[in-house]
Amino acid sequence: MENQEREIILVLGGARSGKSRHAESLMAALAPPWTYVATAEPGDAEMAARIAAHRARRALNGAAWLTVEAPHNLAAALEKASGAVLVDCVTLWLSNRLLAAASMEAEIDGLETALARRAGATVLVSNEVGCGIVPDNALARKFRDLQGHVNQRLAAHAGRVVLLVAGLPIAVKG
């Protein structure tokens, strides 16, 4: 990353597109230690296994990761973090906050404010969910629409946006 100080990079893609691996490779270009802000909650065995796989991959790389669990208070986690930060992922955070009946506009505003205040580089992982069928229920449609909205807002702040397709990064911005 050329300007590590305040750079924001948004890494988008569908499920299993390679977003997290790519984001971790971007972090590897920066001097450690790195902060990994995890937004997933292990609500079931399958999700717990996914979280464990992510942790194991980071451990295999021998990297100096500090992991911060922030399934709900992402803005506060970003404000407390110093140096380079990887948020994985905005989609799970958005889902957590939506299901908690949070004021989504206020949540997104808070996220943008926290990003603007950060001194270090920030890599954000988020799903691109608008390429599929229209969901058959109101909650899923609301989520899909909010995800598209937050991705647009984050992309506006990002100096770089990368879309992952089948494990291949495509530069969208920057």
KETIKOL-272376 format. One record per atom (N, C-alpha, C): residue in three letters; atom name; x, z, y. Coordinates in nm, 3 decimals. Last residue first. Layout:
<'ALA','CA',<X,Z,Y>>
...
# end
This chain:
<'GLY','N',<-0.913,-0.798,0.292>>
<'GLY','CA',<-0.779,-0.745,0.316>>
<'GLY','C',<-0.672,-0.804,0.229>>
<'LYS','N',<-1.163,-0.830,0.047>>
<'LYS','CA',<-1.131,-0.803,0.189>>
<'LYS','C',<-0.989,-0.750,0.195>>
<'VAL','N',<-1.152,-0.907,-0.212>>
<'VAL','CA',<-1.272,-0.942,-0.136>>
<'VAL','C',<-1.245,-0.929,0.013>>
<'ALA','N',<-0.954,-0.996,-0.477>>
<'ALA','CA',<-0.950,-0.946,-0.340>>
<'ALA','C',<-1.073,-0.998,-0.265>>
<'ILE','N',<-1.018,-0.902,-0.797>>
<'ILE','CA',<-1.041,-1.012,-0.704>>
<'ILE','C',<-1.044,-0.951,-0.565>>
<'PRO','N',<-0.869,-0.804,-1.101>>
<'PRO','CA',<-0.900,-0.773,-0.962>>
<'PRO','C',<-0.912,-0.899,-0.877>>
<'LEU','N',<-1.007,-0.799,-1.423>>
<'LEU','CA',<-0.927,-0.875,-1.329>>
<'LEU','C',<-0.966,-0.841,-1.186>>
<'GLY','N',<-1.180,-0.682,-1.600>>
<'GLY','CA',<-1.046,-0.626,-1.589>>
<'GLY','C',<-0.956,-0.697,-1.488>>
<'ALA','N',<-1.415,-0.822,-1.553>>
<'ALA','CA',<-1.348,-0.835,-1.683>>
<'ALA','C',<-1.203,-0.789,-1.676>>
<'VAL','N',<-1.362,-0.777,-1.223>>
<'VAL','CA',<-1.446,-0.853,-1.314>>
<'VAL','C',<-1.365,-0.873,-1.442>>
<'LEU','N',<-1.354,-0.581,-0.938>>
<'LEU','CA',<-1.301,-0.598,-1.073>>
<'LEU','C',<-1.404,-0.670,-1.158>>
<'LEU','N',<-1.281,-0.632,-0.604>>
<'LEU','CA',<-1.386,-0.641,-0.704>>
<'LEU','C',<-1.321,-0.665,-0.839>>
<'VAL','N',<-1.163,-0.452,-0.332>>
<'VAL','CA',<-1.126,-0.525,-0.452>>
<'VAL','C',<-1.244,-0.520,-0.549>>
<'VAL','N',<-1.093,-0.432,0.005>>
<'VAL','CA',<-1.200,-0.420,-0.096>>
<'VAL','C',<-1.160,-0.510,-0.211>>
<'ARG','N',<-0.920,-0.270,0.266>>
<'ARG','CA',<-0.916,-0.357,0.149>>
<'ARG','C',<-1.035,-0.326,0.060>>
<'GLY','N',<-0.999,-0.110,0.464>>
<'GLY','CA',<-0.909,-0.218,0.501>>
<'GLY','C',<-0.897,-0.319,0.388>>
<'ALA','N',<-1.330,0.014,0.497>>
<'ALA','CA',<-1.213,-0.013,0.414>>
<'ALA','C',<-1.129,-0.126,0.471>>
<'HIS','N',<-1.562,0.028,0.640>>
<'HIS','CA',<-1.451,0.116,0.679>>
<'HIS','C',<-1.321,0.082,0.608>>
<'ALA','N',<-1.725,-0.152,0.509>>
<'ALA','CA',<-1.702,-0.171,0.652>>
<'ALA','C',<-1.585,-0.087,0.701>>
<'ALA','N',<-1.740,-0.040,0.257>>
<'ALA','CA',<-1.663,-0.164,0.273>>
<'ALA','C',<-1.633,-0.191,0.420>>
<'LEU','N',<-1.917,0.169,0.309>>
<'LEU','CA',<-1.778,0.199,0.276>>
<'LEU','C',<-1.690,0.076,0.294>>
<'ARG','N',<-2.153,0.022,0.357>>
<'ARG','CA',<-2.099,0.109,0.461>>
<'ARG','C',<-1.952,0.143,0.434>>
<'GLN','N',<-2.186,-0.109,0.111>>
<'GLN','CA',<-2.170,-0.187,0.235>>
<'GLN','C',<-2.107,-0.102,0.344>>
<'ASN','N',<-2.219,0.113,-0.058>>
<'ASN','CA',<-2.106,0.021,-0.078>>
<'ASN','C',<-2.080,-0.062,0.047>>
<'VAL','N',<-2.459,0.218,0.040>>
<'VAL','CA',<-2.335,0.295,0.056>>
<'VAL','C',<-2.214,0.206,0.035>>
<'HIS','N',<-2.636,0.004,-0.030>>
<'HIS','CA',<-2.622,0.049,0.109>>
<'HIS','C',<-2.489,0.123,0.128>>
<'GLY','N',<-2.614,-0.004,-0.309>>
<'GLY','CA',<-2.578,-0.122,-0.230>>
<'GLY','C',<-2.552,-0.085,-0.085>>
<'GLN','N',<-2.713,0.253,-0.361>>
<'GLN','CA',<-2.576,0.217,-0.400>>
<'GLN','C',<-2.529,0.095,-0.322>>
<'LEU','N',<-2.976,0.233,-0.267>>
<'LEU','CA',<-2.882,0.325,-0.201>>
<'LEU','C',<-2.738,0.290,-0.235>>
<'ASP','N',<-3.075,0.048,-0.456>>
<'ASP','CA',<-3.073,0.015,-0.314>>
<'ASP','C',<-2.976,0.103,-0.237>>
<'ARG','N',<-3.047,0.196,-0.693>>
<'ARG','CA',<-2.981,0.066,-0.678>>
<'ARG','C',<-2.968,0.028,-0.531>>
<'PHE','N',<-3.217,0.418,-0.634>>
<'PHE','CA',<-3.074,0.435,-0.659>>
<'PHE','C',<-2.998,0.305,-0.636>>
<'LYS','N',<-3.464,0.286,-0.613>>
<'LYS','CA',<-3.410,0.361,-0.499>>
<'LYS','C',<-3.260,0.381,-0.514>>
<'ARG','N',<-3.487,0.189,-0.874>>
<'ARG','CA',<-3.479,0.095,-0.762>>
<'ARG','C',<-3.423,0.163,-0.638>>
<'ALA','N',<-3.502,0.433,-1.012>>
<'ALA','CA',<-3.390,0.342,-1.039>>
<'ALA','C',<-3.376,0.239,-0.928>>
<'LEU','N',<-3.742,0.533,-0.906>>
<'LEU','CA',<-3.617,0.607,-0.889>>
<'LEU','C',<-3.497,0.515,-0.910>>
<'ALA','N',<-3.936,0.336,-0.983>>
<'ALA','CA',<-3.906,0.361,-0.842>>
<'ALA','C',<-3.773,0.433,-0.822>>
<'ASN','N',<-3.853,0.107,-1.251>>
<'ASN','CA',<-3.913,0.230,-1.197>>
<'ASN','C',<-3.860,0.259,-1.057>>
<'ASP','N',<-3.725,-0.117,-1.348>>
<'ASP','CA',<-3.870,-0.109,-1.367>>
<'ASP','C',<-3.933,0.019,-1.313>>
<'PRO','N',<-3.477,-0.293,-1.148>>
<'PRO','CA',<-3.522,-0.184,-1.235>>
<'PRO','C',<-3.674,-0.171,-1.238>>
<'VAL','N',<-3.403,-0.630,-1.164>>
<'VAL','CA',<-3.468,-0.530,-1.081>>
<'VAL','C',<-3.519,-0.420,-1.173>>
<'ILE','N',<-3.090,-0.702,-1.333>>
<'ILE','CA',<-3.234,-0.715,-1.314>>
<'ILE','C',<-3.286,-0.608,-1.219>>
<'GLY','N',<-2.776,-0.710,-1.153>>
<'GLY','CA',<-2.860,-0.717,-1.271>>
<'GLY','C',<-3.006,-0.735,-1.237>>
<'CYS','N',<-2.623,-0.665,-0.934>>
<'CYS','CA',<-2.613,-0.797,-0.995>>
<'CYS','C',<-2.705,-0.815,-1.116>>
<'GLY','N',<-2.596,-0.417,-0.810>>
<'GLY','CA',<-2.702,-0.508,-0.768>>
<'GLY','C',<-2.701,-0.644,-0.832>>
<'VAL','N',<-2.390,-0.243,-0.855>>
<'VAL','CA',<-2.505,-0.236,-0.944>>
<'VAL','C',<-2.613,-0.338,-0.913>>
<'GLU','N',<-2.075,-0.174,-0.862>>
<'GLU','CA',<-2.156,-0.280,-0.803>>
<'GLU','C',<-2.275,-0.294,-0.896>>
<'ASN','N',<-1.950,0.156,-0.825>>
<'ASN','CA',<-2.008,0.050,-0.907>>
<'ASN','C',<-2.083,-0.050,-0.821>>
<'SER','N',<-1.634,0.259,-0.692>>
<'SER','CA',<-1.781,0.255,-0.686>>
<'SER','C',<-1.832,0.138,-0.769>>
<'VAL','N',<-1.365,0.448,-0.582>>
<'VAL','CA',<-1.418,0.367,-0.692>>
<'VAL','C',<-1.570,0.374,-0.684>>
<'LEU','N',<-1.139,0.456,-0.318>>
<'LEU','CA',<-1.275,0.488,-0.360>>
<'LEU','C',<-1.317,0.393,-0.471>>
<'VAL','N',<-0.853,0.594,-0.199>>
<'VAL','CA',<-0.901,0.488,-0.286>>
<'VAL','C',<-1.035,0.535,-0.342>>
<'THR','N',<-0.691,0.668,0.095>>
<'THR','CA',<-0.804,0.702,0.011>>
<'THR','C',<-0.846,0.579,-0.068>>
<'ALA','N',<-0.405,0.810,0.256>>
<'ALA','CA',<-0.470,0.696,0.192>>
<'ALA','C',<-0.583,0.745,0.101>>
<'GLY','N',<-0.453,1.073,0.505>>
<'GLY','CA',<-0.388,1.002,0.396>>
<'GLY','C',<-0.467,0.883,0.345>>
<'ALA','N',<-0.621,1.182,0.695>>
<'ALA','CA',<-0.492,1.129,0.739>>
<'ALA','C',<-0.427,1.044,0.631>>
<'ARG','N',<-0.970,1.170,0.752>>
<'ARG','CA',<-0.857,1.178,0.659>>
<'ARG','C',<-0.731,1.116,0.717>>
<'ARG','N',<-1.184,1.120,0.917>>
<'ARG','CA',<-1.095,1.231,0.952>>
<'ARG','C',<-0.970,1.238,0.865>>
<'ALA','N',<-1.324,0.920,0.791>>
<'ALA','CA',<-1.266,0.892,0.922>>
<'ALA','C',<-1.165,0.999,0.964>>
<'LEU','N',<-1.419,1.056,0.566>>
<'LEU','CA',<-1.320,0.948,0.550>>
<'LEU','C',<-1.250,0.918,0.682>>
<'ALA','N',<-1.602,1.230,0.687>>
<'ALA','CA',<-1.486,1.285,0.615>>
<'ALA','C',<-1.379,1.178,0.597>>
<'THR','N',<-1.787,1.040,0.783>>
<'THR','CA',<-1.715,1.128,0.876>>
<'THR','C',<-1.590,1.185,0.811>>
<'GLU','N',<-1.884,0.931,0.543>>
<'GLU','CA',<-1.814,0.846,0.640>>
<'GLU','C',<-1.732,0.930,0.738>>
<'LEU','N',<-2.005,1.161,0.435>>
<'LEU','CA',<-1.895,1.095,0.364>>
<'LEU','C',<-1.814,1.009,0.460>>
<'GLY','N',<-2.206,1.205,0.624>>
<'GLY','CA',<-2.102,1.305,0.602>>
<'GLY','C',<-1.980,1.247,0.532>>
<'ASP','N',<-2.362,0.974,0.583>>
<'ASP','CA',<-2.299,0.999,0.714>>
<'ASP','C',<-2.184,1.098,0.700>>
<'ILE','N',<-2.448,1.030,0.324>>
<'ILE','CA',<-2.362,0.914,0.347>>
<'ILE','C',<-2.291,0.927,0.482>>
<'GLU','N',<-2.605,1.258,0.374>>
<'GLU','CA',<-2.494,1.263,0.279>>
<'GLU','C',<-2.396,1.149,0.304>>
<'ALA','N',<-2.798,1.159,0.550>>
<'ALA','CA',<-2.706,1.265,0.596>>
<'ALA','C',<-2.585,1.274,0.504>>
<'GLU','N',<-2.925,0.983,0.374>>
<'GLU','CA',<-2.863,0.931,0.496>>
<'GLU','C',<-2.763,1.031,0.551>>
<'MET','N',<-3.022,1.159,0.176>>
<'MET','CA',<-2.917,1.063,0.144>>
<'MET','C',<-2.850,1.006,0.269>>
<'SER','N',<-3.077,1.476,0.136>>
<'SER','CA',<-3.102,1.377,0.241>>
<'SER','C',<-2.992,1.274,0.232>>
<'ALA','N',<-3.127,1.541,-0.216>>
<'ALA','CA',<-3.054,1.555,-0.090>>
<'ALA','C',<-3.102,1.450,0.010>>
<'ALA','N',<-3.224,1.572,-0.475>>
<'ALA','CA',<-3.317,1.554,-0.364>>
<'ALA','C',<-3.252,1.578,-0.229>>
<'ALA','N',<-3.056,1.559,-0.683>>
<'ALA','CA',<-3.068,1.691,-0.621>>
<'ALA','C',<-3.161,1.687,-0.500>>
<'LEU','N',<-3.049,1.290,-0.733>>
<'LEU','CA',<-3.126,1.373,-0.826>>
<'LEU','C',<-3.143,1.516,-0.775>>
<'LEU','N',<-2.876,1.220,-0.522>>
<'LEU','CA',<-3.012,1.168,-0.525>>
<'LEU','C',<-3.099,1.255,-0.615>>
<'ARG','N',<-2.639,1.345,-0.601>>
<'ARG','CA',<-2.705,1.388,-0.477>>
<'ARG','C',<-2.851,1.340,-0.473>>
<'ASN','N',<-2.579,1.208,-0.840>>
<'ASN','CA',<-2.592,1.355,-0.838>>
<'ASN','C',<-2.671,1.402,-0.717>>
<'SER','N',<-2.560,0.944,-0.742>>
<'SER','CA',<-2.661,0.979,-0.840>>
<'SER','C',<-2.686,1.130,-0.842>>
<'LEU','N',<-2.333,0.973,-0.578>>
<'LEU','CA',<-2.460,0.929,-0.522>>
<'LEU','C',<-2.576,0.967,-0.614>>
<'TRP','N',<-2.139,1.042,-0.772>>
<'TRP','CA',<-2.172,1.134,-0.662>>
<'TRP','C',<-2.309,1.101,-0.604>>
<'LEU','N',<-2.138,0.806,-0.921>>
<'LEU','CA',<-2.184,0.930,-0.984>>
<'LEU','C',<-2.219,1.035,-0.879>>
<'THR','N',<-2.040,0.629,-0.719>>
<'THR','CA',<-2.169,0.606,-0.786>>
<'THR','C',<-2.224,0.733,-0.850>>
<'VAL','N',<-1.787,0.710,-0.652>>
<'VAL','CA',<-1.892,0.724,-0.552>>
<'VAL','C',<-2.030,0.712,-0.618>>
<'CYS','N',<-1.623,0.883,-0.923>>
<'CYS','CA',<-1.657,0.766,-0.847>>
<'CYS','C',<-1.772,0.797,-0.751>>
<'ASP','N',<-1.327,0.911,-0.789>>
<'ASP','CA',<-1.383,0.839,-0.903>>
<'ASP','C',<-1.502,0.919,-0.956>>
<'VAL','N',<-1.104,0.882,-0.536>>
<'VAL','CA',<-1.238,0.931,-0.565>>
<'VAL','C',<-1.296,0.846,-0.676>>
<'LEU','N',<-0.780,0.974,-0.470>>
<'LEU','CA',<-0.861,0.879,-0.547>>
<'LEU','C',<-0.995,0.945,-0.576>>
<'VAL','N',<-0.559,1.021,-0.199>>
<'VAL','CA',<-0.675,1.068,-0.276>>
<'VAL','C',<-0.742,0.950,-0.346>>
<'ALA','N',<-0.251,1.129,-0.061>>
<'ALA','CA',<-0.332,1.022,-0.119>>
<'ALA','C',<-0.440,1.078,-0.211>>
<'GLY','N',<-0.264,1.416,0.160>>
<'GLY','CA',<-0.198,1.307,0.090>>
<'GLY','C',<-0.295,1.204,0.037>>
<'SER','N',<-0.508,1.671,0.098>>
<'SER','CA',<-0.400,1.613,0.177>>
<'SER','C',<-0.333,1.505,0.093>>
<'ALA','N',<-0.849,1.779,0.111>>
<'ALA','CA',<-0.738,1.713,0.041>>
<'ALA','C',<-0.633,1.662,0.140>>
<'LYS','N',<-1.061,1.867,0.262>>
<'LYS','CA',<-0.961,1.965,0.218>>
<'LYS','C',<-0.836,1.899,0.161>>
<'GLU','N',<-1.217,1.639,0.297>>
<'GLU','CA',<-1.163,1.706,0.416>>
<'GLU','C',<-1.054,1.806,0.379>>
<'LEU','N',<-1.290,1.582,0.036>>
<'LEU','CA',<-1.205,1.489,0.109>>
<'LEU','C',<-1.141,1.555,0.230>>
<'ALA','N',<-1.455,1.801,-0.018>>
<'ALA','CA',<-1.335,1.779,-0.099>>
<'ALA','C',<-1.238,1.686,-0.027>>
<'ALA','N',<-1.661,1.757,0.168>>
<'ALA','CA',<-1.575,1.876,0.181>>
<'ALA','C',<-1.447,1.859,0.101>>
<'ALA','N',<-1.770,1.518,0.061>>
<'ALA','CA',<-1.715,1.520,0.196>>
<'ALA','C',<-1.621,1.639,0.214>>
<'LEU','N',<-1.866,1.601,-0.193>>
<'LEU','CA',<-1.756,1.506,-0.182>>
<'LEU','C',<-1.691,1.511,-0.044>>
<'ASN','N',<-2.024,1.800,-0.345>>
<'ASN','CA',<-1.971,1.816,-0.210>>
<'ASN','C',<-1.846,1.730,-0.189>>
<'HIS','N',<-2.090,1.721,-0.614>>
<'HIS','CA',<-2.190,1.725,-0.506>>
<'HIS','C',<-2.129,1.725,-0.368>>
<'PRO','N',<-1.875,1.710,-0.784>>
<'PRO','CA',<-1.992,1.629,-0.818>>
<'PRO','C',<-2.096,1.626,-0.707>>
<'ALA','N',<-1.578,1.754,-0.773>>
<'ALA','CA',<-1.669,1.751,-0.658>>
<'ALA','C',<-1.791,1.666,-0.690>>
<'GLU','N',<-1.283,1.889,-0.881>>
<'GLU','CA',<-1.418,1.856,-0.926>>
<'GLU','C',<-1.512,1.865,-0.806>>
<'VAL','N',<-0.968,1.766,-0.852>>
<'VAL','CA',<-1.068,1.844,-0.781>>
<'VAL','C',<-1.204,1.797,-0.829>>
<'THR','N',<-0.646,1.759,-0.985>>
<'THR','CA',<-0.786,1.720,-1.003>>
<'THR','C',<-0.876,1.819,-0.932>>
<'LEU','N',<-0.350,1.625,-0.907>>
<'LEU','CA',<-0.426,1.746,-0.882>>
<'LEU','C',<-0.571,1.702,-0.893>>
<'TRP','N',<-0.105,1.458,-1.096>>
<'TRP','CA',<-0.241,1.458,-1.042>>
<'TRP','C',<-0.289,1.601,-1.021>>
<'ALA','N',<0.160,1.317,-1.141>>
<'ALA','CA',<0.137,1.450,-1.083>>
<'ALA','C',<0.000,1.453,-1.016>>
<'ALA','N',<0.174,1.136,-1.451>>
<'ALA','CA',<0.162,1.147,-1.306>>
<'ALA','C',<0.129,1.291,-1.264>>
<'GLY','N',<0.192,1.049,-1.708>>
<'GLY','CA',<0.290,1.144,-1.661>>
<'GLY','C',<0.284,1.169,-1.512>>
<'ASN','N',<0.010,0.893,-1.831>>
<'ASN','CA',<0.091,0.827,-1.729>>
<'ASN','C',<0.196,0.920,-1.671>>
<'LEU','N',<-0.125,1.078,-1.980>>
<'LEU','CA',<-0.031,0.988,-2.047>>
<'LEU','C',<0.062,0.920,-1.949>>
<'ALA','N',<-0.295,1.190,-1.787>>
<'ALA','CA',<-0.187,1.272,-1.844>>
<'ALA','C',<-0.082,1.185,-1.913>>
<'ARG','N',<-0.474,0.980,-1.745>>
<'ARG','CA',<-0.390,1.026,-1.635>>
<'ARG','C',<-0.272,1.108,-1.687>>
<'ARG','N',<-0.587,0.972,-2.001>>
<'ARG','CA',<-0.515,0.855,-1.950>>
<'ARG','C',<-0.424,0.896,-1.834>>
<'ALA','N',<-0.712,1.223,-2.015>>
<'ALA','CA',<-0.603,1.190,-2.108>>
<'ALA','C',<-0.522,1.072,-2.057>>
<'ARG','N',<-0.911,1.195,-1.820>>
<'ARG','CA',<-0.806,1.297,-1.805>>
<'ARG','C',<-0.686,1.264,-1.893>>
<'HIS','N',<-1.064,0.991,-1.938>>
<'HIS','CA',<-1.002,0.970,-1.806>>
<'HIS','C',<-0.887,1.069,-1.786>>
<'ALA','N',<-1.146,1.123,-2.172>>
<'ALA','CA',<-1.065,1.001,-2.182>>
<'ALA','C',<-0.994,0.972,-2.050>>
<'ALA','N',<-1.305,1.329,-2.066>>
<'ALA','CA',<-1.183,1.362,-2.141>>
<'ALA','C',<-1.091,1.241,-2.151>>
<'ILE','N',<-1.515,1.175,-1.964>>
<'ILE','CA',<-1.432,1.255,-1.873>>
<'ILE','C',<-1.300,1.289,-1.940>>
<'ARG','N',<-1.618,1.075,-2.204>>
<'ARG','CA',<-1.567,0.983,-2.101>>
<'ARG','C',<-1.473,1.056,-2.005>>
<'ALA','N',<-1.699,1.312,-2.328>>
<'ALA','CA',<-1.595,1.232,-2.390>>
<'ALA','C',<-1.535,1.133,-2.290>>
<'ALA','N',<-1.904,1.390,-2.155>>
<'ALA','CA',<-1.787,1.477,-2.170>>
<'ALA','C',<-1.671,1.400,-2.232>>
<'MET','N',<-2.084,1.185,-2.207>>
<'MET','CA',<-2.020,1.192,-2.075>>
<'MET','C',<-1.898,1.282,-2.080>>
<'GLU','N',<-2.151,1.252,-2.473>>
<'GLU','CA',<-2.093,1.121,-2.444>>
<'GLU','C',<-2.022,1.122,-2.308>>
<'ALA','N',<-2.263,1.508,-2.449>>
<'ALA','CA',<-2.139,1.490,-2.523>>
<'ALA','C',<-2.071,1.357,-2.490>>
<'ASP','N',<-2.377,1.564,-2.109>>
<'ASP','CA',<-2.398,1.545,-2.252>>
<'ASP','C',<-2.264,1.516,-2.318>>
<'GLY','N',<-2.287,1.618,-1.854>>
<'GLY','CA',<-2.423,1.658,-1.890>>
<'GLY','C',<-2.456,1.643,-2.037>>
<'PRO','N',<-2.031,1.669,-1.692>>
<'PRO','CA',<-2.048,1.645,-1.836>>
<'PRO','C',<-2.184,1.694,-1.885>>
<'GLU','N',<-2.026,1.487,-1.393>>
<'GLU','CA',<-2.064,1.613,-1.456>>
<'GLU','C',<-2.087,1.586,-1.604>>
<'ALA','N',<-1.797,1.326,-1.172>>
<'ALA','CA',<-1.880,1.328,-1.293>>
<'ALA','C',<-1.910,1.471,-1.335>>
<'THR','N',<-1.618,1.314,-0.968>>
<'THR','CA',<-1.758,1.342,-0.932>>
<'THR','C',<-1.849,1.352,-1.054>>
<'ALA','N',<-1.295,1.408,-0.880>>
<'ALA','CA',<-1.384,1.368,-0.989>>
<'ALA','C',<-1.527,1.408,-0.955>>
<'VAL','N',<-1.029,1.315,-0.709>>
<'VAL','CA',<-1.158,1.380,-0.685>>
<'VAL','C',<-1.257,1.324,-0.785>>
<'TYR','N',<-0.705,1.364,-0.741>>
<'TYR','CA',<-0.811,1.290,-0.810>>
<'TYR','C',<-0.939,1.369,-0.788>>
<'THR','N',<-0.425,1.339,-0.541>>
<'THR','CA',<-0.547,1.416,-0.568>>
<'THR','C',<-0.651,1.323,-0.628>>
<'TRP','N',<-0.080,1.324,-0.626>>
<'TRP','CA',<-0.205,1.258,-0.589>>
<'TRP','C',<-0.321,1.351,-0.621>>
<'PRO','N',<0.254,1.403,-0.506>>
<'PRO','CA',<0.138,1.420,-0.593>>
<'PRO','C',<0.015,1.350,-0.536>>
<'PRO','N',<0.373,1.060,-0.535>>
<'PRO','CA',<0.292,1.175,-0.578>>
<'PRO','C',<0.332,1.299,-0.498>>
<'ALA','N',<0.366,0.777,-0.323>>
<'ALA','CA',<0.444,0.891,-0.371>>
<'ALA','C',<0.350,1.003,-0.416>>
<'LEU','N',<0.195,0.485,-0.446>>
<'LEU','CA',<0.217,0.590,-0.347>>
<'LEU','C',<0.300,0.703,-0.407>>
<'ALA','N',<0.139,0.325,-0.653>>
<'ALA','CA',<0.224,0.267,-0.550>>
<'ALA','C',<0.258,0.370,-0.441>>
<'ALA','N',<-0.048,0.462,-0.797>>
<'ALA','CA',<0.090,0.466,-0.847>>
<'ALA','C',<0.188,0.406,-0.747>>
<'MET','N',<-0.286,0.389,-0.680>>
<'MET','CA',<-0.230,0.520,-0.646>>
<'MET','C',<-0.084,0.528,-0.688>>
<'LEU','N',<-0.325,0.148,-0.811>>
<'LEU','CA',<-0.304,0.148,-0.666>>
<'LEU','C',<-0.241,0.279,-0.621>>
<'SER','N',<-0.374,0.242,-1.066>>
<'SER','CA',<-0.253,0.163,-1.043>>
<'SER','C',<-0.223,0.152,-0.894>>
<'GLU','N',<-0.619,0.368,-1.026>>
<'GLU','CA',<-0.503,0.450,-1.062>>
<'GLU','C',<-0.373,0.373,-1.041>>
<'ALA','N',<-0.774,0.140,-0.983>>
<'ALA','CA',<-0.758,0.239,-0.875>>
<'ALA','C',<-0.637,0.328,-0.902>>
<'HIS','N',<-0.759,0.025,-1.237>>
<'HIS','CA',<-0.703,-0.045,-1.121>>
<'HIS','C',<-0.679,0.053,-1.007>>
<'ARG','N',<-0.890,0.219,-1.389>>
<'ARG','CA',<-0.751,0.185,-1.419>>
<'ARG','C',<-0.686,0.116,-1.299>>
<'SER','N',<-1.146,0.206,-1.268>>
<'SER','CA',<-1.065,0.329,-1.264>>
<'SER','C',<-0.918,0.300,-1.290>>
<'LYS','N',<-1.233,-0.065,-1.318>>
<'LYS','CA',<-1.222,-0.007,-1.184>>
<'LYS','C',<-1.127,0.112,-1.179>>
<'GLY','N',<-1.290,-0.209,-1.543>>
<'GLY','CA',<-1.150,-0.175,-1.519>>
<'GLY','C',<-1.126,-0.111,-1.383>>
<'SER','N',<-1.550,-0.245,-1.613>>
<'SER','CA',<-1.481,-0.361,-1.555>>
<'SER','C',<-1.333,-0.334,-1.532>>
<'ARG','N',<-1.742,-0.066,-1.708>>
<'ARG','CA',<-1.630,-0.104,-1.795>>
<'ARG','C',<-1.555,-0.228,-1.745>>
<'ALA','N',<-1.992,-0.179,-1.491>>
<'ALA','CA',<-1.953,-0.085,-1.595>>
<'ALA','C',<-1.843,-0.146,-1.681>>
<'GLY','N',<-1.853,-0.365,-1.211>>
<'GLY','CA',<-1.958,-0.322,-1.302>>
<'GLY','C',<-1.905,-0.220,-1.402>>
<'GLY','N',<-1.694,-0.274,-0.901>>
<'GLY','CA',<-1.706,-0.349,-1.024>>
<'GLY','C',<-1.821,-0.295,-1.106>>
<'LEU','N',<-1.456,-0.194,-0.639>>
<'LEU','CA',<-1.591,-0.215,-0.691>>
<'LEU','C',<-1.586,-0.288,-0.825>>
<'VAL','N',<-1.275,0.003,-0.441>>
<'VAL','CA',<-1.262,-0.070,-0.568>>
<'VAL','C',<-1.401,-0.074,-0.631>>
<'LEU','N',<-1.158,0.022,-0.120>>
<'LEU','CA',<-1.278,0.032,-0.202>>
<'LEU','C',<-1.261,-0.057,-0.324>>
<'ILE','N',<-0.925,0.201,0.060>>
<'ILE','CA',<-0.943,0.088,-0.031>>
<'ILE','C',<-1.066,0.117,-0.116>>
<'ILE','N',<-0.801,0.290,0.365>>
<'ILE','CA',<-0.913,0.310,0.275>>
<'ILE','C',<-0.925,0.183,0.192>>
<'GLU','N',<-0.517,0.432,0.521>>
<'GLU','CA',<-0.578,0.319,0.452>>
<'GLU','C',<-0.692,0.365,0.362>>
<'ARG','N',<-0.363,0.596,0.671>>
<'ARG','CA',<-0.507,0.603,0.688>>
<'ARG','C',<-0.580,0.491,0.615>>
<'GLU','N',<-0.091,0.583,0.550>>
<'GLU','CA',<-0.143,0.695,0.627>>
<'GLU','C',<-0.295,0.700,0.631>>
<'GLN','N',<0.005,0.360,0.427>>
<'GLN','CA',<-0.045,0.467,0.343>>
<'GLN','C',<-0.117,0.575,0.422>>
<'ASN','N',<0.011,0.048,0.468>>
<'ASN','CA',<-0.012,0.159,0.559>>
<'ASN','C',<-0.077,0.272,0.482>>
<'GLU','N',<0.062,-0.090,0.212>>
<'GLU','CA',<0.146,-0.103,0.330>>
<'GLU','C',<0.131,0.017,0.423>>
<'MET','N',<0.084,0.000,-0.117>>
<'MET','CA',<0.000,0.000,0.000>>
<'MET','C',<0.088,0.000,0.123>>
# end
